Amino acid sequence: MIPETLLGVFVIFCRVGGCLMVAPGLSSTHVAQRVRLFIALTVTLAVSPLLLPKFSAQLRDAAPADTLWWIGCETLTGLTIGFFGRAFYFALETLATGVATMIGLGGIPGNPVAETEGASLAGSLILMGATILVFALDLHWELLRGLVASYDRIPAGSPFGAGPMLAGFVDRITEAFVMAVRVTSPFVIYSVIVNLALGLANKLTPQIPVFFIATPFVLFGGLLLLMFLSNDMLAQFIQVYEHWLKWG
């Protein structure tokens, strides 16, 4: 009985660990690997009494090949759920990098938040604010609740399916980029208006380096816009991300 229980806990760990390995916030390179491992083990042990009765009988009579199949399915399912959440951060980071270029901060590097590659200064600031809000609003608990609820929709040992997985990922990517375009649209409008005005001014006075002189003013206007709209931007992101966590 004890080996079967340990095997069941390990199967649960495959889904939980796979999700936390790529989930926003917890998968950051700034979090030590040992800390992430302890978090995954703690969550697994906490939810095991709830989940083991759902599939322990099926796992008891499973052959070694079937056990390996269960481990692979659970790991892939956890990675897929984590990637669904990570898609929102991918979209936000992409558009935040575009915002940095639009307001004149594209050439100033920032500290990476979730990845090892360098990011723009504005992109790092926006992504850091979104990550902090996820933990400040206890949305990481919603992610864990969703992991437990996923066993009702995707039973243990059942393959996720390439079709549903790709369809779900396309839906999440679409939803994430629509959200990202919506929250960064004021900067797009600002960039179009400013560059159109500067282009006309440069056409009228070609002997004056208009773009070079106006760069500080463009940057100042972009920073003002970022200061006034940052709360609404992050609120829109958190609203969409929370809706996915609660309703899938």
C-alpha positions in Angstrom: 0.0 0.0 0.0 2.8 2.4 0.8 4.6 2.0 -2.6 1.3 2.6 -4.4 0.7 5.7 -2.3 4.2 7.0 -3.1 3.7 6.3 -6.8 0.4 8.2 -6.7 2.0 11.2 -5.0 4.8 11.2 -7.6 2.2 11.2 -10.4 0.5 14.2 -8.8 4.0 15.8 -8.5 4.5 15.4 -12.2 1.5 17.6 -13.0 2.1 20.1 -10.2 5.8 20.4 -10.9 5.3 20.6 -14.7 2.9 23.5 -14.2 5.0 25.4 -11.6 8.1 24.9 -13.8 6.7 27.3 -16.5 4.0 29.2 -14.5 4.3 33.0 -14.3 6.2 34.2 -11.3 7.2 30.9 -9.7 9.2 29.9 -12.8 11.4 33.0 -12.8 15.1 32.5 -12.9 15.4 34.8 -9.8 13.7 32.0 -7.8 16.3 29.3 -6.8 15.7 25.9 -8.3 15.7 24.4 -4.8 13.0 26.8 -3.6 10.9 25.9 -6.6 11.4 22.2 -5.9 10.3 22.6 -2.3 7.2 24.6 -3.4 6.2 21.9 -5.8 6.7 19.2 -3.2 4.8 21.1 -0.6 1.8 21.7 -2.9 1.9 18.1 -4.0 1.8 16.8 -0.4 -1.0 19.3 0.4 -3.3 18.2 -2.4 -2.5 14.5 -2.4 -5.2 13.5 0.1 -7.8 15.2 -2.1 -6.6 13.7 -5.4 -5.3 10.2 -4.6 -8.8 8.6 -4.2 -9.7 9.7 -7.7 -7.2 7.4 -9.5 -5.4 5.3 -6.9 -7.4 2.2 -7.9 -6.5 2.6 -11.5 -2.8 3.1 -10.7 -2.7 0.0 -8.5 -3.1 -2.4 -11.3 -1.1 -0.5 -13.9 1.8 -2.2 -15.7 5.2 -0.5 -15.8 4.6 0.7 -19.3 1.3 2.1 -18.3 2.9 3.9 -15.3 5.4 5.5 -17.6 2.5 6.6 -19.8 0.8 8.2 -16.7 4.0 10.0 -15.8 4.4 11.4 -19.4 0.7 12.4 -19.6 0.7 14.2 -16.2 4.0 16.1 -17.0 2.7 17.2 -20.4 -0.6 18.3 -18.9 1.1 20.3 -16.2 3.4 22.0 -18.7 0.4 22.8 -20.9 -1.5 24.5 -18.1 1.6 26.5 -17.1 2.1 27.6 -20.7 -1.5 28.8 -20.9 -0.8 31.2 -18.1 2.6 32.1 -19.4 1.1 33.2 -22.7 -0.4 36.3 -21.0 3.1 37.3 -19.9 4.6 36.6 -23.3 2.0 39.0 -24.9 2.5 41.7 -22.2 6.3 41.5 -22.5 6.2 41.8 -26.3 3.9 44.8 -26.3 5.7 46.4 -23.4 8.9 46.2 -25.4 7.0 47.9 -28.2 5.9 50.6 -25.8 9.5 51.2 -24.8 10.4 51.8 -28.4 7.4 54.1 -29.0 8.3 56.5 -26.1 12.1 56.5 -26.8 13.3 54.0 -24.2 14.0 51.2 -26.6 17.8 51.6 -26.4 18.0 51.5 -22.6 18.3 48.0 -21.3 16.5 46.8 -18.2 16.8 43.9 -15.8 15.2 40.7 -16.9 12.2 39.7 -14.8 11.2 36.1 -15.8 13.8 35.3 -18.5 17.6 35.4 -18.7 17.6 37.7 -21.7 17.8 41.4 -21.2 14.6 43.4 -21.7 13.8 47.0 -22.2 13.5 49.3 -19.2 9.7 49.9 -19.7 9.1 46.3 -20.4 10.9 45.2 -17.2 9.0 47.8 -15.2 5.6 46.7 -16.5 6.3 43.0 -16.2 7.6 43.4 -12.7 4.5 45.3 -11.7 2.3 42.6 -13.2 4.2 39.8 -11.4 4.0 41.6 -8.0 0.3 42.1 -8.4 -0.3 38.4 -9.1 1.2 37.5 -5.7 -0.2 40.6 -3.9 -3.8 39.7 -5.0 -3.3 36.0 -4.1 -3.8 34.8 -7.7 -1.1 32.2 -7.3 -3.6 30.4 -5.0 -6.1 30.5 -7.9 -3.5 28.8 -10.0 -3.2 26.0 -7.5 -6.9 25.7 -7.2 -7.1 25.4 -11.0 -4.6 22.6 -10.9 -6.7 20.6 -8.4 -9.8 21.3 -10.5 -8.1 20.2 -13.7 -8.3 16.6 -12.5 -12.1 16.8 -13.0 -11.7 17.9 -16.6 -8.5 16.0 -17.5 -8.4 12.8 -15.4 -5.0 11.5 -14.3 -3.4 9.3 -17.0 -5.5 10.7 -19.8 -3.6 12.4 -22.6 -4.4 16.0 -23.1 -4.7 15.6 -26.8 -2.9 17.5 -29.5 -6.0 19.0 -31.0 -7.5 20.4 -27.7 -4.0 21.5 -26.6 -3.2 23.5 -29.8 -6.8 24.9 -29.9 -6.5 26.0 -26.3 -3.1 27.5 -26.8 -4.3 29.5 -29.8 -7.3 30.8 -27.8 -5.0 31.8 -24.9 -2.5 33.5 -27.3 -5.3 35.4 -29.1 -6.9 36.5 -25.8 -3.5 37.5 -24.4 -2.5 39.6 -27.4 -5.9 41.3 -27.7 -5.5 42.3 -24.0 -1.9 43.5 -24.6 -2.9 45.5 -27.6 -5.8 47.0 -25.7 -3.7 48.1 -22.7 -0.9 49.5 -24.9 -3.1 51.2 -27.6 -2.7 54.7 -26.0 1.0 54.5 -26.6 0.5 53.5 -30.2 -1.8 56.5 -30.8 0.8 58.7 -29.0 3.6 57.4 -31.2 1.7 57.9 -34.4 0.6 61.4 -33.6 4.1 62.5 -32.4 6.0 61.0 -35.2 3.5 62.4 -37.8 3.9 65.9 -36.2 7.7 65.6 -36.2 7.8 64.3 -39.7 5.8 67.3 -40.9 8.0 69.7 -38.9 11.1 68.1 -40.4 9.7 68.4 -43.9 9.0 72.1 -43.4 12.4 72.8 -41.8 14.8 70.3 -43.2 17.8 72.3 -42.0 16.9 71.7 -38.4 17.4 68.2 -36.9 13.8 68.1 -35.5 13.9 64.4 -34.4 17.2 64.9 -32.5 15.9 68.1 -30.7 12.5 66.6 -29.9 13.7 63.3 -28.5 13.7 64.5 -24.8 10.2 65.9 -25.2 9.0 62.7 -26.8 10.5 60.8 -23.9 9.0 63.1 -21.3 5.5 62.8 -22.9 5.8 59.0 -23.0 6.8 58.8 -19.4 3.9 61.1 -18.4 1.6 58.8 -20.3 3.1 55.7 -18.6 2.7 57.3 -15.2 -1.0 58.2 -15.7 -2.0 54.9 -17.4 0.1 52.4 -15.6 -2.6 51.6 -13.0 -5.2 51.0 -15.7 -2.8 48.9 -17.8 -2.0 46.6 -14.9 -5.7 46.5 -13.8 -6.7 45.3 -17.3 -4.0 42.7 -17.4 -4.9 41.3 -13.9 -8.6 41.3 -14.8 -8.0 39.1 -17.9 -5.5 36.9 -16.2 -7.8 36.4 -13.2 -10.7 35.5 -15.5 -8.6 32.8 -17.1 -7.5 31.4 -13.7 -11.0 31.2 -12.4 -12.9 30.1 -15.5 -10.2 28.6 -17.8 
